[in-house]
């Protein structure tokens, strides 16, 4: 289960950001990934909500700027990574 959720997250991020799964780290952010702009950020949120049956508030969407922050939010919502 744990590996499966982490794998699903990495696959989702790699697909949306058009980067290899192997390059996904907690430090990835909109500052260091060229394809991570406001549009892909919104796509990411929509896909995360659908994939993990969670929801983000607008405040949370604005706060999430790194992969590490995404993982933290998923854990707060009860997703085991």
mmCIF file of the N, C-alpha and C atoms, coordinates in Angstrom:
data_MODEL
# 
_entry.id   MODEL 
# 
loop_
_atom_site.group_PDB 
_atom_site.id 
_atom_site.type_symbol 
_atom_site.label_atom_id 
_atom_site.label_alt_id 
_atom_site.label_comp_id 
_atom_site.label_asym_id 
_atom_site.label_entity_id 
_atom_site.label_seq_id 
_atom_site.pdbx_PDB_ins_code 
_atom_site.Cartn_x 
_atom_site.Cartn_y 
_atom_site.Cartn_z 
_atom_site.occupancy 
_atom_site.B_iso_or_equiv 
_atom_site.pdbx_formal_charge 
_atom_site.auth_seq_id 
_atom_site.auth_comp_id 
_atom_site.auth_asym_id 
_atom_site.auth_atom_id 
_atom_site.pdbx_PDB_model_num 
ATOM 1   N N  . UNK A 1 1  ? 0.828  -1.206 0.000   1.00 0.00 ? 1  UNK A N  1 
ATOM 2   C CA . UNK A 1 1  ? 0.000  0.000  0.000   1.00 0.00 ? 1  UNK A CA 1 
ATOM 3   C C  . UNK A 1 1  ? 0.864  1.257  0.000   1.00 0.00 ? 1  UNK A C  1 
ATOM 4   N N  . UNK A 1 2  ? 1.836  1.297  0.924   1.00 0.00 ? 2  UNK A N  1 
ATOM 5   C CA . UNK A 1 2  ? 2.684  2.486  1.022   1.00 0.00 ? 2  UNK A CA 1 
ATOM 6   C C  . UNK A 1 2  ? 3.417  2.728  -0.291  1.00 0.00 ? 2  UNK A C  1 
ATOM 7   N N  . UNK A 1 3  ? 4.109  1.702  -0.777  1.00 0.00 ? 3  UNK A N  1 
ATOM 8   C CA . UNK A 1 3  ? 4.853  1.856  -2.018  1.00 0.00 ? 3  UNK A CA 1 
ATOM 9   C C  . UNK A 1 3  ? 3.924  2.197  -3.175  1.00 0.00 ? 3  UNK A C  1 
ATOM 10  N N  . UNK A 1 4  ? 2.734  1.618  -3.159  1.00 0.00 ? 4  UNK A N  1 
ATOM 11  C CA . UNK A 1 4  ? 1.787  1.846  -4.235  1.00 0.00 ? 4  UNK A CA 1 
ATOM 12  C C  . UNK A 1 4  ? 1.369  3.313  -4.299  1.00 0.00 ? 4  UNK A C  1 
ATOM 13  N N  . UNK A 1 5  ? 1.058  3.938  -3.151  1.00 0.00 ? 5  UNK A N  1 
ATOM 14  C CA . UNK A 1 5  ? 0.676  5.351  -3.140  1.00 0.00 ? 5  UNK A CA 1 
ATOM 15  C C  . UNK A 1 5  ? 1.819  6.250  -3.576  1.00 0.00 ? 5  UNK A C  1 
ATOM 16  N N  . UNK A 1 6  ? 3.015  5.944  -3.113  1.00 0.00 ? 6  UNK A N  1 
ATOM 17  C CA . UNK A 1 6  ? 4.181  6.744  -3.499  1.00 0.00 ? 6  UNK A CA 1 
ATOM 18  C C  . UNK A 1 6  ? 4.444  6.591  -4.993  1.00 0.00 ? 6  UNK A C  1 
ATOM 19  N N  . UNK A 1 7  ? 4.293  5.381  -5.479  1.00 0.00 ? 7  UNK A N  1 
ATOM 20  C CA . UNK A 1 7  ? 4.486  5.132  -6.914  1.00 0.00 ? 7  UNK A CA 1 
ATOM 21  C C  . UNK A 1 7  ? 3.424  5.881  -7.728  1.00 0.00 ? 7  UNK A C  1 
ATOM 22  N N  . UNK A 1 8  ? 2.166  5.840  -7.262  1.00 0.00 ? 8  UNK A N  1 
ATOM 23  C CA . UNK A 1 8  ? 1.101  6.562  -7.961  1.00 0.00 ? 8  UNK A CA 1 
ATOM 24  C C  . UNK A 1 8  ? 1.393  8.062  -7.975  1.00 0.00 ? 8  UNK A C  1 
ATOM 25  N N  . UNK A 1 9  ? 1.865  8.587  -6.846  1.00 0.00 ? 9  UNK A N  1 
ATOM 26  C CA . UNK A 1 9  ? 2.186  10.010 -6.767  1.00 0.00 ? 9  UNK A CA 1 
ATOM 27  C C  . UNK A 1 9  ? 3.301  10.356 -7.750  1.00 0.00 ? 9  UNK A C  1 
ATOM 28  N N  . UNK A 1 10 ? 4.371  9.579  -7.740  1.00 0.00 ? 10 UNK A N  1 
ATOM 29  C CA . UNK A 1 10 ? 5.498  9.853  -8.630  1.00 0.00 ? 10 UNK A CA 1 
ATOM 30  C C  . UNK A 1 10 ? 5.097  9.753  -10.101 1.00 0.00 ? 10 UNK A C  1 
ATOM 31  N N  . UNK A 1 11 ? 4.279  8.771  -10.434 1.00 0.00 ? 11 UNK A N  1 
ATOM 32  C CA . UNK A 1 11 ? 3.828  8.627  -11.815 1.00 0.00 ? 11 UNK A CA 1 
ATOM 33  C C  . UNK A 1 11 ? 2.975  9.820  -12.232 1.00 0.00 ? 11 UNK A C  1 
ATOM 34  N N  . UNK A 1 12 ? 2.089  10.245 -11.343 1.00 0.00 ? 12 UNK A N  1 
ATOM 35  C CA . UNK A 1 12 ? 1.224  11.386 -11.611 1.00 0.00 ? 12 UNK A CA 1 
ATOM 36  C C  . UNK A 1 12 ? 2.054  12.653 -11.836 1.00 0.00 ? 12 UNK A C  1 
ATOM 37  N N  . UNK A 1 13 ? 3.001  12.905 -10.938 1.00 0.00 ? 13 UNK A N  1 
ATOM 38  C CA . UNK A 1 13 ? 3.843  14.102 -11.062 1.00 0.00 ? 13 UNK A CA 1 
ATOM 39  C C  . UNK A 1 13 ? 4.695  14.053 -12.323 1.00 0.00 ? 13 UNK A C  1 
ATOM 40  N N  . UNK A 1 14 ? 5.269  12.900 -12.612 1.00 0.00 ? 14 UNK A N  1 
ATOM 41  C CA . UNK A 1 14 ? 6.112  12.756 -13.809 1.00 0.00 ? 14 UNK A CA 1 
ATOM 42  C C  . UNK A 1 14 ? 5.293  13.028 -15.069 1.00 0.00 ? 14 UNK A C  1 
ATOM 43  N N  . UNK A 1 15 ? 4.075  12.498 -15.101 1.00 0.00 ? 15 UNK A N  1 
ATOM 44  C CA . UNK A 1 15 ? 3.216  12.683 -16.277 1.00 0.00 ? 15 UNK A CA 1 
ATOM 45  C C  . UNK A 1 15 ? 2.832  14.153 -16.437 1.00 0.00 ? 15 UNK A C  1 
ATOM 46  N N  . UNK A 1 16 ? 2.392  14.795 -15.369 1.00 0.00 ? 16 UNK A N  1 
ATOM 47  C CA . UNK A 1 16 ? 1.931  16.176 -15.466 1.00 0.00 ? 16 UNK A CA 1 
ATOM 48  C C  . UNK A 1 16 ? 3.085  17.139 -15.753 1.00 0.00 ? 16 UNK A C  1 
ATOM 49  N N  . UNK A 1 17 ? 4.228  16.900 -15.114 1.00 0.00 ? 17 UNK A N  1 
ATOM 50  C CA . UNK A 1 17 ? 5.370  17.805 -15.279 1.00 0.00 ? 17 UNK A CA 1 
ATOM 51  C C  . UNK A 1 17 ? 6.253  17.436 -16.468 1.00 0.00 ? 17 UNK A C  1 
ATOM 52  N N  . UNK A 1 18 ? 5.959  16.318 -17.112 1.00 0.00 ? 18 UNK A N  1 
ATOM 53  C CA . UNK A 1 18 ? 6.759  15.842 -18.257 1.00 0.00 ? 18 UNK A CA 1 
ATOM 54  C C  . UNK A 1 18 ? 8.230  15.691 -17.898 1.00 0.00 ? 18 UNK A C  1 
ATOM 55  N N  . UNK A 1 19 ? 8.465  15.021 -16.768 1.00 0.00 ? 19 UNK A N  1 
ATOM 56  C CA . UNK A 1 19 ? 9.836  14.745 -16.321 1.00 0.00 ? 19 UNK A CA 1 
ATOM 57  C C  . UNK A 1 19 ? 9.930  13.258 -15.972 1.00 0.00 ? 19 UNK A C  1 
ATOM 58  N N  . UNK A 1 20 ? 11.152 12.720 -15.949 1.00 0.00 ? 20 UNK A N  1 
ATOM 59  C CA . UNK A 1 20 ? 11.295 11.307 -15.584 1.00 0.00 ? 20 UNK A CA 1 
ATOM 60  C C  . UNK A 1 20 ? 10.970 11.091 -14.104 1.00 0.00 ? 20 UNK A C  1 
ATOM 61  N N  . UNK A 1 21 ? 10.341 9.959  -13.807 1.00 0.00 ? 21 UNK A N  1 
ATOM 62  C CA . UNK A 1 21 ? 10.026 9.625  -12.409 1.00 0.00 ? 21 UNK A CA 1 
ATOM 63  C C  . UNK A 1 21 ? 11.278 9.648  -11.541 1.00 0.00 ? 21 UNK A C  1 
ATOM 64  N N  . UNK A 1 22 ? 12.394 9.233  -12.107 1.00 0.00 ? 22 UNK A N  1 
ATOM 65  C CA . UNK A 1 22 ? 13.638 9.143  -11.342 1.00 0.00 ? 22 UNK A CA 1 
ATOM 66  C C  . UNK A 1 22 ? 14.142 10.505 -10.874 1.00 0.00 ? 22 UNK A C  1 
ATOM 67  N N  . UNK A 1 23 ? 13.654 11.580 -11.472 1.00 0.00 ? 23 UNK A N  1 
ATOM 68  C CA . UNK A 1 23 ? 14.135 12.908 -11.073 1.00 0.00 ? 23 UNK A CA 1 
ATOM 69  C C  . UNK A 1 23 ? 13.247 13.571 -10.020 1.00 0.00 ? 23 UNK A C  1 
ATOM 70  N N  . UNK A 1 24 ? 12.226 12.877 -9.550  1.00 0.00 ? 24 UNK A N  1 
ATOM 71  C CA . UNK A 1 24 ? 11.309 13.460 -8.564  1.00 0.00 ? 24 UNK A CA 1 
ATOM 72  C C  . UNK A 1 24 ? 11.910 13.338 -7.165  1.00 0.00 ? 24 UNK A C  1 
ATOM 73  N N  . UNK A 1 25 ? 12.079 14.492 -6.527  1.00 0.00 ? 25 UNK A N  1 
ATOM 74  C CA . UNK A 1 25 ? 12.561 14.552 -5.146  1.00 0.00 ? 25 UNK A CA 1 
ATOM 75  C C  . UNK A 1 25 ? 11.662 15.504 -4.373  1.00 0.00 ? 25 UNK A C  1 
ATOM 76  N N  . UNK A 1 26 ? 11.779 15.489 -3.059  1.00 0.00 ? 26 UNK A N  1 
ATOM 77  C CA . UNK A 1 26 ? 10.975 16.381 -2.217  1.00 0.00 ? 26 UNK A CA 1 
ATOM 78  C C  . UNK A 1 26 ? 11.283 17.850 -2.483  1.00 0.00 ? 26 UNK A C  1 
ATOM 79  N N  . UNK A 1 27 ? 12.464 18.130 -3.013  1.00 0.00 ? 27 UNK A N  1 
ATOM 80  C CA . UNK A 1 27 ? 12.887 19.515 -3.246  1.00 0.00 ? 27 UNK A CA 1 
ATOM 81  C C  . UNK A 1 27 ? 12.379 20.103 -4.561  1.00 0.00 ? 27 UNK A C  1 
ATOM 82  N N  . UNK A 1 28 ? 11.822 19.256 -5.429  1.00 0.00 ? 28 UNK A N  1 
ATOM 83  C CA . UNK A 1 28 ? 11.298 19.783 -6.692  1.00 0.00 ? 28 UNK A CA 1 
ATOM 84  C C  . UNK A 1 28 ? 10.230 20.824 -6.405  1.00 0.00 ? 28 UNK A C  1 
ATOM 85  N N  . UNK A 1 29 ? 10.268 21.912 -7.150  1.00 0.00 ? 29 UNK A N  1 
ATOM 86  C CA . UNK A 1 29 ? 9.298  22.990 -6.936  1.00 0.00 ? 29 UNK A CA 1 
ATOM 87  C C  . UNK A 1 29 ? 9.049  23.741 -8.229  1.00 0.00 ? 29 UNK A C  1 
ATOM 88  N N  . UNK A 1 30 ? 8.139  24.690 -8.150  1.00 0.00 ? 30 UNK A N  1 
ATOM 89  C CA . UNK A 1 30 ? 7.882  25.522 -9.318  1.00 0.00 ? 30 UNK A CA 1 
ATOM 90  C C  . UNK A 1 30 ? 9.067  26.428 -9.626  1.00 0.00 ? 30 UNK A C  1 
ATOM 91  N N  . UNK A 1 31 ? 10.010 26.542 -8.696  1.00 0.00 ? 31 UNK A N  1 
ATOM 92  C CA . UNK A 1 31 ? 11.217 27.338 -8.932  1.00 0.00 ? 31 UNK A CA 1 
ATOM 93  C C  . UNK A 1 31 ? 12.275 26.587 -9.736  1.00 0.00 ? 31 UNK A C  1 
ATOM 94  N N  . UNK A 1 32 ? 12.270 25.244 -9.654  1.00 0.00 ? 32 UNK A N  1 
ATOM 95  C CA . UNK A 1 32 ? 13.344 24.505 -10.319 1.00 0.00 ? 32 UNK A CA 1 
ATOM 96  C C  . UNK A 1 32 ? 12.859 23.494 -11.364 1.00 0.00 ? 32 UNK A C  1 
ATOM 97  N N  . UNK A 1 33 ? 11.568 23.510 -11.670 1.00 0.00 ? 33 UNK A N  1 
ATOM 98  C CA . UNK A 1 33 ? 11.039 22.671 -12.742 1.00 0.00 ? 33 UNK A CA 1 
ATOM 99  C C  . UNK A 1 33 ? 10.345 23.597 -13.735 1.00 0.00 ? 33 UNK A C  1 
ATOM 100 N N  . UNK A 1 34 ? 10.914 23.681 -14.913 1.00 0.00 ? 34 UNK A N  1 
ATOM 101 C CA . UNK A 1 34 ? 10.431 24.627 -15.917 1.00 0.00 ? 34 UNK A CA 1 
ATOM 102 C C  . UNK A 1 34 ? 8.957  24.416 -16.263 1.00 0.00 ? 34 UNK A C  1 
ATOM 103 N N  . UNK A 1 35 ? 8.531  23.157 -16.293 1.00 0.00 ? 35 UNK A N  1 
ATOM 104 C CA . UNK A 1 35 ? 7.150  22.863 -16.703 1.00 0.00 ? 35 UNK A CA 1 
ATOM 105 C C  . UNK A 1 35 ? 6.129  23.081 -15.585 1.00 0.00 ? 35 UNK A C  1 
ATOM 106 N N  . UNK A 1 36 ? 6.586  23.387 -14.350 1.00 0.00 ? 36 UNK A N  1 
ATOM 107 C CA . UNK A 1 36 ? 5.672  23.581 -13.221 1.00 0.00 ? 36 UNK A CA 1 
ATOM 108 C C  . UNK A 1 36 ? 5.266  25.045 -13.164 1.00 0.00 ? 36 UNK A C  1 
ATOM 109 N N  . UNK A 1 37 ? 4.197  25.358 -13.882 1.00 0.00 ? 37 UNK A N  1 
ATOM 110 C CA . UNK A 1 37 ? 3.677  26.724 -13.863 1.00 0.00 ? 37 UNK A CA 1 
ATOM 111 C C  . UNK A 1 37 ? 2.298  26.709 -13.200 1.00 0.00 ? 37 UNK A C  1 
ATOM 112 N N  . UNK A 1 38 ? 1.597  27.814 -13.229 1.00 0.00 ? 38 UNK A N  1 
ATOM 113 C CA . UNK A 1 38 ? 0.312  27.881 -12.539 1.00 0.00 ? 38 UNK A CA 1 
ATOM 114 C C  . UNK A 1 38 ? -0.698 26.898 -13.135 1.00 0.00 ? 38 UNK A C  1 
ATOM 115 N N  . UNK A 1 39 ? -0.665 26.722 -14.435 1.00 0.00 ? 39 UNK A N  1 
ATOM 116 C CA . UNK A 1 39 ? -1.596 25.795 -15.071 1.00 0.00 ? 39 UNK A CA 1 
ATOM 117 C C  . UNK A 1 39 ? -1.315 24.353 -14.652 1.00 0.00 ? 39 UNK A C  1 
ATOM 118 N N  . UNK A 1 40 ? -0.058 23.929 -14.732 1.00 0.00 ? 40 UNK A N  1 
ATOM 119 C CA . UNK A 1 40 ? 0.262  22.548 -14.342 1.00 0.00 ? 40 UNK A CA 1 
ATOM 120 C C  . UNK A 1 40 ? 0.050  22.363 -12.843 1.00 0.00 ? 40 UNK A C  1 
ATOM 121 N N  . UNK A 1 41 ? 0.230  23.420 -12.069 1.00 0.00 ? 41 UNK A N  1 
ATOM 122 C CA . UNK A 1 41 ? -0.053 23.342 -10.636 1.00 0.00 ? 41 UNK A CA 1 
ATOM 123 C C  . UNK A 1 41 ? -1.519 23.022 -10.376 1.00 0.00 ? 41 UNK A C  1 
ATOM 124 N N  . UNK A 1 42 ? -2.409 23.669 -11.120 1.00 0.00 ? 42 UNK A N  1 
ATOM 125 C CA . UNK A 1 42 ? -3.842 23.403 -10.976 1.00 0.00 ? 42 UNK A CA 1 
ATOM 126 C C  . UNK A 1 42 ? -4.194 22.003 -11.484 1.00 0.00 ? 42 UNK A C  1 
ATOM 127 N N  . UNK A 1 43 ? -3.560 21.590 -12.560 1.00 0.00 ? 43 UNK A N  1 
ATOM 128 C CA . UNK A 1 43 ? -3.772 20.223 -13.067 1.00 0.00 ? 43 UNK A CA 1 
ATOM 129 C C  . UNK A 1 43 ? -3.337 19.204 -12.017 1.00 0.00 ? 43 UNK A C  1 
ATOM 130 N N  . UNK A 1 44 ? -2.191 19.483 -11.397 1.00 0.00 ? 44 UNK A N  1 
ATOM 131 C CA . UNK A 1 44 ? -1.661 18.596 -10.374 1.00 0.00 ? 44 UNK A CA 1 
ATOM 132 C C  . UNK A 1 44 ? -2.663 18.437 -9.225  1.00 0.00 ? 44 UNK A C  1 
ATOM 133 N N  . UNK A 1 45 ? -3.184 19.571 -8.743  1.00 0.00 ? 45 UNK A N  1 
ATOM 134 C CA . UNK A 1 45 ? -4.147 19.545 -7.641  1.00 0.00 ? 45 UNK A CA 1 
ATOM 135 C C  . UNK A 1 45 ? -5.378 18.723 -8.035  1.00 0.00 ? 45 UNK A C  1 
ATOM 136 N N  . UNK A 1 46 ? -5.910 18.971 -9.223  1.00 0.00 ? 46 UNK A N  1 
ATOM 137 C CA . UNK A 1 46 ? -7.097 18.241 -9.679  1.00 0.00 ? 46 UNK A CA 1 
ATOM 138 C C  . UNK A 1 46 ? -6.824 16.739 -9.753  1.00 0.00 ? 46 UNK A C  1 
ATOM 139 N N  . UNK A 1 47 ? -5.681 16.379 -10.282 1.00 0.00 ? 47 UNK A N  1 
ATOM 140 C CA . UNK A 1 47 ? -5.324 14.960 -10.403 1.00 0.00 ? 47 UNK A CA 1 
ATOM 141 C C  . UNK A 1 47 ? -5.081 14.323 -9.034  1.00 0.00 ? 47 UNK A C  1 
ATOM 142 N N  . UNK A 1 48 ? -4.427 15.050 -8.137  1.00 0.00 ? 48 UNK A N  1 
ATOM 143 C CA . UNK A 1 48 ? -4.187 14.530 -6.785  1.00 0.00 ? 48 UNK A CA 1 
ATOM 144 C C  . UNK A 1 48 ? -5.511 14.310 -6.058  1.00 0.00 ? 48 UNK A C  1 
ATOM 145 N N  . UNK A 1 49 ? -6.427 15.262 -6.187  1.00 0.00 ? 49 UNK A N  1 
ATOM 146 C CA . UNK A 1 49 ? -7.728 15.126 -5.532  1.00 0.00 ? 49 UNK A CA 1 
ATOM 147 C C  . UNK A 1 49 ? -8.474 13.901 -6.057  1.00 0.00 ? 49 UNK A C  1 
ATOM 148 N N  . UNK A 1 50 ? -8.417 13.707 -7.362  1.00 0.00 ? 50 UNK A N  1 
ATOM 149 C CA . UNK A 1 50 ? -9.103 12.572 -7.981  1.00 0.00 ? 50 UNK A CA 1 
ATOM 150 C C  . UNK A 1 50 ? -8.430 11.251 -7.600  1.00 0.00 ? 50 UNK A C  1 
ATOM 151 N N  . UNK A 1 51 ? -7.123 11.202 -7.710  1.00 0.00 ? 51 UNK A N  1 
ATOM 152 C CA . UNK A 1 51 ? -6.371 9.953  -7.484  1.00 0.00 ? 51 UNK A CA 1 
ATOM 153 C C  . UNK A 1 51 ? -6.456 9.473  -6.036  1.00 0.00 ? 51 UNK A C  1 
ATOM 154 N N  . UNK A 1 52 ? -6.379 10.413 -5.095  1.00 0.00 ? 52 UNK A N  1 
ATOM 155 C CA . UNK A 1 52 ? -6.305 10.038 -3.684  1.00 0.00 ? 52 UNK A CA 1 
ATOM 156 C C  . UNK A 1 52 ? -7.581 10.346 -2.896  1.00 0.00 ? 52 UNK A C  1 
ATOM 157 N N  . UNK A 1 53 ? -8.640 10.779 -3.590  1.00 0.00 ? 53 UNK A N  1 
ATOM 158 C CA . UNK A 1 53 ? -9.928 11.085 -2.953  1.00 0.00 ? 53 UNK A CA 1 
ATOM 159 C C  . UNK A 1 53 ? -9.769 12.054 -1.780  1.00 0.00 ? 53 UNK A C  1 
ATOM 160 N N  . UNK A 1 54 ? -9.060 13.149 -2.046  1.00 0.00 ? 54 UNK A N  1 
ATOM 161 C CA . UNK A 1 54 ? -8.839 14.187 -1.042  1.00 0.00 ? 54 UNK A CA 1 
ATOM 162 C C  . UNK A 1 54 ? -9.267 15.519 -1.645  1.00 0.00 ? 54 UNK A C  1 
ATOM 163 N N  . UNK A 1 55 ? -9.174 16.574 -0.855  1.00 0.00 ? 55 UNK A N  1 
ATOM 164 C CA . UNK A 1 55 ? -9.429 17.897 -1.417  1.00 0.00 ? 55 UNK A CA 1 
ATOM 165 C C  . UNK A 1 55 ? -8.468 18.908 -0.813  1.00 0.00 ? 55 UNK A C  1 
ATOM 166 N N  . UNK A 1 56 ? -8.238 19.957 -1.551  1.00 0.00 ? 56 UNK A N  1 
ATOM 167 C CA . UNK A 1 56 ? -7.370 21.045 -1.146  1.00 0.00 ? 56 UNK A CA 1 
ATOM 168 C C  . UNK A 1 56 ? -8.223 22.302 -0.996  1.00 0.00 ? 56 UNK A C  1 
ATOM 169 N N  . UNK A 1 57 ? -7.931 23.111 0.019   1.00 0.00 ? 57 UNK A N  1 
ATOM 170 C CA . UNK A 1 57 ? -8.536 24.437 0.086   1.00 0.00 ? 57 UNK A CA 1 
ATOM 171 C C  . UNK A 1 57 ? -7.709 25.350 -0.813  1.00 0.00 ? 57 UNK A C  1 
ATOM 172 N N  . UNK A 1 58 ? -8.244 26.502 -1.146  1.00 0.00 ? 58 UNK A N  1 
ATOM 173 C CA . UNK A 1 58 ? -7.493 27.439 -1.986  1.00 0.00 ? 58 UNK A CA 1 
ATOM 174 C C  . UNK A 1 58 ? -6.202 27.847 -1.285  1.00 0.00 ? 58 UNK A C  1 
ATOM 175 N N  . UNK A 1 59 ? -6.263 28.025 0.029   1.00 0.00 ? 59 UNK A N  1 
ATOM 176 C CA . UNK A 1 59 ? -5.072 28.381 0.802   1.00 0.00 ? 59 UNK A CA 1 
ATOM 177 C C  . UNK A 1 59 ? -4.000 27.299 0.677   1.00 0.00 ? 59 UNK A C  1 
ATOM 178 N N  . UNK A 1 60 ? -4.410 26.041 0.768   1.00 0.00 ? 60 UNK A N  1 
ATOM 179 C CA . UNK A 1 60 ? -3.461 24.932 0.642   1.00 0.00 ? 60 UNK A CA 1 
ATOM 180 C C  . UNK A 1 60 ? -2.855 24.884 -0.758  1.00 0.00 ? 60 UNK A C  1 
ATOM 181 N N  . UNK A 1 61 ? -3.674 25.125 -1.750  1.00 0.00 ? 61 UNK A N  1 
ATOM 182 C CA . UNK A 1 61 ? -3.170 25.136 -3.128  1.00 0.00 ? 61 UNK A CA 1 
ATOM 183 C C  . UNK A 1 61 ? -2.065 26.175 -3.261  1.00 0.00 ? 61 UNK A C  1 
ATOM 184 N N  . UNK A 1 62 ? -2.264 27.331 -2.669  1.00 0.00 ? 62 UNK A N  1 
ATOM 185 C CA . UNK A 1 62 ? -1.268 28.404 -2.766  1.00 0.00 ? 62 UNK A CA 1 
ATOM 186 C C  . UNK A 1 62 ? -0.017 28.106 -1.946  1.00 0.00 ? 62 UNK A C  1 
ATOM 187 N N  . UNK A 1 63 ? -0.151 27.330 -0.883  1.00 0.00 ? 63 UNK A N  1 
ATOM 188 C CA . UNK A 1 63 ? 0.993  27.006 -0.022  1.00 0.00 ? 63 UNK A CA 1 
ATOM 189 C C  . UNK A 1 63 ? 1.866  25.898 -0.589  1.00 0.00 ? 63 UNK A C  1 
ATOM 190 N N  . UNK A 1 64 ? 1.288  25.039 -1.400  1.00 0.00 ? 64 UNK A N  1 
ATOM 191 C CA . UNK A 1 64 ? 2.023  23.871 -1.884  1.00 0.00 ? 64 UNK A CA 1 
ATOM 192 C C  . UNK A 1 64 ? 2.922  24.276 -3.038  1.00 0.00 ? 64 UNK A C  1 
ATOM 193 N N  . UNK A 1 65 ? 4.208  24.335 -2.744  1.00 0.00 ? 65 UNK A N  1 
ATOM 194 C CA . UNK A 1 65 ? 5.167  24.784 -3.742  1.00 0.00 ? 65 UNK A CA 1 
ATOM 195 C C  . UNK A 1 65 ? 6.273  23.769 -4.012  1.00 0.00 ? 65 UNK A C  1 
ATOM 196 N N  . UNK A 1 66 ? 6.257  22.651 -3.273  1.00 0.00 ? 66 UNK A N  1 
ATOM 197 C CA . UNK A 1 66 ? 7.271  21.612 -3.479  1.00 0.00 ? 66 UNK A CA 1 
ATOM 198 C C  . UNK A 1 66 ? 6.613  20.233 -3.434  1.00 0.00 ? 66 UNK A C  1 
ATOM 199 N N  . UNK A 1 67 ? 7.331  19.243 -3.939  1.00 0.00 ? 67 UNK A N  1 
ATOM 200 C CA . UNK A 1 67 ? 6.854  17.867 -3.855  1.00 0.00 ? 67 UNK A CA 1 
ATOM 201 C C  . UNK A 1 67 ? 6.751  17.458 -2.389  1.00 0.00 ? 67 UNK A C  1 
ATOM 202 N N  . UNK A 1 68 ? 7.694  17.900 -1.573  1.00 0.00 ? 68 UNK A N  1 
ATOM 203 C CA . UNK A 1 68 ? 7.643  17.603 -0.143  1.00 0.00 ? 68 UNK A CA 1 
ATOM 204 C C  . UNK A 1 68 ? 6.367  18.132 0.502   1.00 0.00 ? 68 UNK A C  1 
ATOM 205 N N  . UNK A 1 69 ? 5.942  19.326 0.108   1.00 0.00 ? 69 UNK A N  1 
ATOM 206 C CA . UNK A 1 69 ? 4.710  19.913 0.646   1.00 0.00 ? 69 UNK A CA 1 
ATOM 207 C C  . UNK A 1 69 ? 3.488  19.128 0.173   1.00 0.00 ? 69 UNK A C  1 
ATOM 208 N N  . UNK A 1 70 ? 3.534  18.626 -1.047  1.00 0.00 ? 70 UNK A N  1 
ATOM 209 C CA . UNK A 1 70 ? 2.439  17.785 -1.545  1.00 0.00 ? 70 UNK A CA 1 
ATOM 210 C C  . UNK A 1 70 ? 2.334  16.537 -0.685  1.00 0.00 ? 70 UNK A C  1 
ATOM 211 N N  . UNK A 1 71 ? 3.464  15.893 -0.423  1.00 0.00 ? 71 UNK A N  1 
ATOM 212 C CA . UNK A 1 71 ? 3.471  14.680 0.402   1.00 0.00 ? 71 UNK A CA 1 
ATOM 213 C C  . UNK A 1 71 ? 2.943  14.978 1.800   1.00 0.00 ? 71 UNK A C  1 
ATOM 214 N N  . UNK A 1 72 ? 3.352  16.099 2.360   1.00 0.00 ? 72 UNK A N  1 
ATOM 215 C CA . UNK A 1 72 ? 2.892  16.490 3.697   1.00 0.00 ? 72 UNK A CA 1 
ATOM 216 C C  . UNK A 1 72 ? 1.368  16.644 3.712   1.00 0.00 ? 72 UNK A C  1 
ATOM 217 N N  . UNK A 1 73 ? 0.820  17.293 2.692   1.00 0.00 ? 73 UNK A N  1 
ATOM 218 C CA . UNK A 1 73 ? -0.627 17.475 2.617   1.00 0.00 ? 73 UNK A CA 1 
ATOM 219 C C  . UNK A 1 73 ? -1.335 16.127 2.467   1.00 0.00 ? 73 UNK A C  1 
ATOM 220 N N  . UNK A 1 74 ? -0.791 15.257 1.634   1.00 0.00 ? 74 UNK A N  1 
ATOM 221 C CA . UNK A 1 74 ? -1.398 13.937 1.469   1.00 0.00 ? 74 UNK A CA 1 
ATOM 222 C C  . UNK A 1 74 ? -1.431 13.192 2.793   1.00 0.00 ? 74 UNK A C  1 
ATOM 223 N N  . UNK A 1 75 ? -0.338 13.261 3.549   1.00 0.00 ? 75 UNK A N  1 
ATOM 224 C CA . UNK A 1 75 ? -0.293 12.585 4.853   1.00 0.00 ? 75 UNK A CA 1 
ATOM 225 C C  . UNK A 1 75 ? -1.323 13.187 5.805   1.00 0.00 ? 75 UNK A C  1 
ATOM 226 N N  . UNK A 1 76 ? -1.472 14.512 5.801   1.00 0.00 ? 76 UNK A N  1 
ATOM 227 C CA . UNK A 1 76 ? -2.470 15.161 6.656   1.00 0.00 ? 76 UNK A CA 1 
ATOM 228 C C  . UNK A 1 76 ? -3.876 14.705 6.314   1.00 0.00 ? 76 UNK A C  1 
ATOM 229 N N  . UNK A 1 77 ? -4.079 14.334 5.077   1.00 0.00 ? 77 UNK A N  1 
ATOM 230 C CA . UNK A 1 77 ? -5.395 13.856 4.633   1.00 0.00 ? 77 UNK A CA 1 
ATOM 231 C C  . UNK A 1 77 ? -5.554 12.345 4.828   1.00 0.00 ? 77 UNK A C  1 
ATOM 232 N N  . UNK A 1 78 ? -4.568 11.714 5.449   1.00 0.00 ? 78 UNK A N  1 
ATOM 233 C CA . UNK A 1 78 ? -4.662 10.282 5.750   1.00 0.00 ? 78 UNK A CA 1 
ATOM 234 C C  . UNK A 1 78 ? -4.117 9.344  4.697   1.00 0.00 ? 78 UNK A C  1 
ATOM 235 N N  . UNK A 1 79 ? -3.440 9.889  3.680   1.00 0.00 ? 79 UNK A N  1 
ATOM 236 C CA . UNK A 1 79 ? -2.838 9.047  2.647   1.00 0.00 ? 79 UNK A CA 1 
ATOM 237 C C  . UNK A 1 79 ? -1.493 8.543  3.165   1.00 0.00 ? 79 UNK A C  1 
ATOM 238 N N  . UNK A 1 80 ? -1.323 7.235  3.180   1.00 0.00 ? 80 UNK A N  1 
ATOM 239 C CA . UNK A 1 80 ? -0.067 6.634  3.643   1.00 0.00 ? 80 UNK A CA 1 
ATOM 240 C C  . UNK A 1 80 ? 0.914  6.588  2.493   1.00 0.00 ? 80 UNK A C  1 
ATOM 241 N N  . UNK A 1 81 ? 2.080  7.231  2.687   1.00 0.00 ? 81 UNK A N  1 
ATOM 242 C CA . UNK A 1 81 ? 3.117  7.235  1.652   1.00 0.00 ? 81 UNK A CA 1 
ATOM 243 C C  . UNK A 1 81 ? 4.331  6.460  2.120   1.00 0.00 ? 81 UNK A C  1 
# 
